[in-house]
Amino acid sequence: MAFYRRNLPHWQPEGAEYFITFRLAGSLPKQAVSRLKQEQRLLINKVEDSSRSADRLSALRERVHKTIFKKYDQLLDCNEIGPTWLLNDEVTEIVKEAIHHRDQEKYDLYAYCIMPNHVHLICKLPDSNHLKPSGKKDYPLTNILKSLKWFTALEANKVLKRTGSAFWQAESYDHVIRDSDELQRIIYYTLQNPVNAGLVDNWKSWHHSYCKKEFRELF
């Protein structure tokens, strides 16, 4: 199991199921990001200043992170500023193929949704007995995302004829899914994202989503 902290906390146990979100560079206004980070710090400090059990504190911290994430996601869904390169069909196909290419090798792919300026991805990492030696075992999910984002940025920039500027935002959001009920809720949330953003009336009409058959049957 690994844990590191950049702008967001990352807990990366092997064999865990993850909900991941990564977005295009410049897809959120800096002022809004700063405001949400400040709100998150204030809420976390308030939680930690209270006298509660360790389990209760952990649950409250997780609730804070989820609350802030939903606000980030709502801002992304508005598409009010920043690029929407993922509306380009060629770019979207690059991202889709890269995600599927890593299925069963780097992770077990459960679902994803590619929105105009961000991507939701749900997957399960292999446990340590099934990880291939790579010299980069400490943060397996970080290494997978780094490779995925590097390749897709390179290929997408060729399509868009861009040079010298970041394609993806460096920071990603990842959340360890705790149980089967939460997994089902998160998959549903992911598939419903284009509906909630007003892009389609039914999630099945959005052509940039995927759901593994065993989960798709639940919806």
Phi and psi in degrees as a GROMACS rama.xvg file:
@    title "Ramachandran Plot"
@    xaxis  label "Phi"
@    yaxis  label "Psi"
@TYPE xy
-132.789  150.603  ALA-2
-141.961  133.172  PHE-3
-145.994  164.164  TYR-4
-131.167  127.986  ARG-5
-116.091  -111.976  ARG-6
-84.0122  -29.0631  ASN-7
-119.172  151.508  LEU-8
-74.4732  141.509  PRO-9
-130.25  117.998  HIS-10
-114.22  121.326  TRP-11
-127.738  69.3207  GLN-12
-71.4523  138.034  PRO-13
-66.3833  146.045  GLU-14
78.3761  3.80662  GLY-15
-86.5692  161.213  ALA-16
-97.8042  137.152  GLU-17
-127.105  147.044  TYR-18
-111.107  121.135  PHE-19
-124.851  139.824  ILE-20
-132.062  128.56  THR-21
-132.851  150.41  PHE-22
-132.601  164.261  ARG-23
-69.8065  147.481  LEU-24
-61.9828  135.764  ALA-25
76.6271  14.0205  GLY-26
-82.5776  -8.45364  SER-27
-130.97  141.823  LEU-28
-65.5014  140.085  PRO-29
-59.4222  -36.1594  LYS-30
-63.4721  -40.3213  GLN-31
-67.5765  -40.6497  ALA-32
-62.8182  -44.7086  VAL-33
-61.9458  -40.5772  SER-34
-63.8517  -42.0574  ARG-35
-69.0495  -37.8201  LEU-36
-63.8478  -39.8538  LYS-37
-65.3947  -43.1901  GLN-38
-60.677  -41.6066  GLU-39
-62.9906  -45.2536  GLN-40
-60.2365  -43.3182  ARG-41
-63.4219  -42.5792  LEU-42
-67.5993  -41.1648  LEU-43
-64.3247  -43.4556  ILE-44
-62.3317  -39.5681  ASN-45
-63.4159  -42.1175  LYS-46
-63.9666  -45.89  VAL-47
-72.5367  -23.171  GLU-48
-78.1222  -15.7261  ASP-49
-80.4793  151.074  SER-50
-91.57  97.0121  SER-51
-136.834  167.572  ARG-52
-68.8835  160.753  SER-53
-60.7388  -41.51  ALA-54
-64.7852  -40.8676  ASP-55
-66.3055  -41.1277  ARG-56
-61.9052  -42.1673  LEU-57
-62.152  -42.2087  SER-58
-64.7524  -39.4638  ALA-59
-69.6549  -39.7237  LEU-60
-60.3603  -43.0401  ARG-61
-63.0641  -38.5029  GLU-62
-63.5411  -38.9918  ARG-63
-62.0611  -47.2363  VAL-64
-60.5268  -40.2682  HIS-65
-66.8085  -40.1141  LYS-66
-61.7774  -46.2594  THR-67
-67.0833  -40.7085  ILE-68
-59.2277  -42.994  PHE-69
-60.7616  -35.6452  LYS-70
-68.9293  -41.0115  LYS-71
-56.9347  -48.2298  TYR-72
-64.6087  -38.2462  ASP-73
-64.4102  -38.4628  GLN-74
-64.9144  -41.3073  LEU-75
-63.0737  -39.9411  LEU-76
-64.7619  -25.1448  ASP-77
-70.2291  -27.6156  CYS-78
53.4069  37.8309  ASN-79
-78.0019  -30.8956  GLU-80
-138.054  169.058  ILE-81
84.2537  174.059  GLY-82
-74.6826  155.134  PRO-83
-131.206  50.0359  THR-84
-62.8278  -20.7577  TRP-85
-76.5672  -0.202489  LEU-86
-81.0465  -16.2805  LEU-87
-73.9121  120.229  ASN-88
-59.6804  -37.8759  ASP-89
-64.4807  -41.6317  GLU-90
-66.0993  -43.8717  VAL-91
-59.9497  -41.2762  THR-92
-64.0847  -35.8917  GLU-93
-60.8024  -45.9838  ILE-94
-66.5313  -44.3455  VAL-95
-57.9343  -49.8028  LYS-96
-62.8768  -38.3871  GLU-97
-66.4018  -39.9105  ALA-98
-64.6004  -47.2995  ILE-99
-69.0183  -32.2629  HIS-100
-59.8926  -32.2186  HIS-101
-87.9198  -7.1399  ARG-102
-64.3364  133.406  ASP-103
73.2857  -5.01984  GLN-104
-108.295  -49.8526  GLU-105
-101.888  -27.1962  LYS-106
-160.267  169.386  TYR-107
-100.156  111.513  ASP-108
-79.294  124.018  LEU-109
-98.0699  -48.9879  TYR-110
-166.214  160.462  ALA-111
-156.419  163.521  TYR-112
-144.42  124.109  CYS-113
-100.622  111.6  ILE-114
-95.0425  173.148  MET-115
-57.3238  -30.752  PRO-116
-133.354  8.70418  ASN-117
-157.996  168.525  HIS-118
-132.141  132.911  VAL-119
-103.849  135.166  HIS-120
-137.816  133.075  LEU-121
-123.608  126.941  ILE-122
-154.946  170.12  CYS-123
-121.803  128.116  LYS-124
-81.5035  149.297  LEU-125
-69.3188  157.793  PRO-126
-78.7145  174.931  ASP-127
-61.5359  -26.7709  SER-128
-71.2243  -17.5903  ASN-129
-112.184  -1.95001  HIS-130
-74.9498  133.428  LEU-131
-77.2295  138.341  LYS-132
-58.0216  127.681  PRO-133
-136.811  -9.22137  SER-134
78.4311  2.00826  GLY-135
-131.869  54.8677  LYS-136
-85.8979  -18.1112  LYS-137
-62.0367  -43.5502  ASP-138
-128.957  75.2548  TYR-139
-58.3739  -42.7769  PRO-140
-67.3922  -41.0376  LEU-141
-58.1977  -43.6261  THR-142
-66.7161  -38.3673  ASN-143
-63.6075  -47.6654  ILE-144
-65.5689  -37.2997  LEU-145
-60.0854  -46.2914  LYS-146
-64.7583  -45.7097  SER-147
-61.0879  -46.5952  LEU-148
-70.8213  -36.9199  LYS-149
-62.8012  -48.6954  TRP-150
-65.3789  -47.3556  PHE-151
-66.3021  -35.8528  THR-152
-63.7598  -44.0394  ALA-153
-59.1559  -49.4121  LEU-154
-72.4211  -37.9265  GLU-155
-66.5188  -39.7999  ALA-156
-64.1018  -30.3199  ASN-157
-64.4025  -43.8327  LYS-158
-64.0139  -42.4291  VAL-159
-84.6942  -6.60802  LEU-160
58.1268  45.3916  LYS-161
-106.021  146.45  ARG-162
-142.464  146.588  THR-163
81.2914  -3.70085  GLY-164
-121.99  149.089  SER-165
-65.3528  143.084  ALA-166
-95.6359  -52.5892  PHE-167
-98.7483  148.531  TRP-168
-65.9049  136.719  GLN-169
-61.4771  -40.8408  ALA-170
-81.9912  138.67  GLU-171
-120.343  159.335  SER-172
-103.365  127.683  TYR-173
-134.683  140.842  ASP-174
-133.329  128.328  HIS-175
-77.1954  124.348  VAL-176
-81.5153  128.563  ILE-177
-85.1588  -35.7596  ARG-178
-156.02  177.491  ASP-179
-66.426  -33.4096  SER-180
-65.1184  -44.1532  ASP-181
-65.8332  -39.0013  GLU-182
-58.0365  -46.4156  LEU-183
-62.9182  -41.5697  GLN-184
-63.2894  -40.8386  ARG-185
-71.2519  -39.408  ILE-186
-62.1516  -43.8176  ILE-187
-61.9419  -43.3621  TYR-188
-59.0878  -43.4674  TYR-189
-64.1623  -47.6918  THR-190
-66.5342  -31.7905  LEU-191
-82.3887  -7.23588  GLN-192
-53.7189  -48.8834  ASN-193
-65.8231  -27.104  PRO-194
-69.3697  -48.2607  VAL-195
-64.3431  -27.9153  ASN-196
-84.5746  -1.57955  ALA-197
78.8718  20.48  GLY-198
-87.8952  -31.6781  LEU-199
-145.077  166.223  VAL-200
-91.3317  -23.1329  ASP-201
-137.963  136.667  ASN-202
-61.0497  -26.6327  TRP-203
-70.5938  -15.0203  LYS-204
-83.6535  -12.0845  SER-205
-86.1861  117.908  TRP-206
-85.3478  3.14237  HIS-207
-113.167  31.3319  HIS-208
-122.197  159.107  SER-209
-145.574  143.979  TYR-210
-144.043  129.199  CYS-211
-58.7648  142.193  LYS-212
-52.3528  -43.8841  LYS-213
-63.9342  -26.1205  GLU-214
-92.0984  -34.8491  PHE-215
-57.3261  -35.5943  ARG-216
-65.1696  -19.14  GLU-217
-72.9396  -21.4655  LEU-218
